[in-house]
């Protein structure tokens, strides 16, 4: 199979005001999405997805990480995540196959200097559907200030026989975050920290 990327989409969001109050500093989020032909669509049920995962995931991971870090320097990344949306002729497992492998995620995690898993969503969407790319802090997943979601749409993607995969990063948490973090709750409730 040959990796066929039809489109690469990049979006940059800068939050300057939240809740009618200016942010102490702007928070920037970047997402890079690749829209590719689903190599499993139309082939019936495929038991072994691994050969294509091994072929596609490292190429996609490197290309997308390079593009994202050209818009946001790795040392500026505080939160990150990923998502996949398979078109109507595919299985959700097809999108999951490409993003839930260390051959894809580790390239981005290492470039960002992260240690936490990449927060994720995987779904089936018609072209133009709203995509939600969740993010958490790159090293401390209990840091609620960095529980973020970047929403975006690509008008013609994914087509029925395509997969859309994306990675995203933010250079800060939510402006005016004030709900504490998971570890404060654990301490207050007498729960041991892992």
Order of alpha helices (4+ residues) and beta strands (2+ residues): beta-beta-alpha-beta-alpha-alpha-beta-beta-beta-beta-alpha
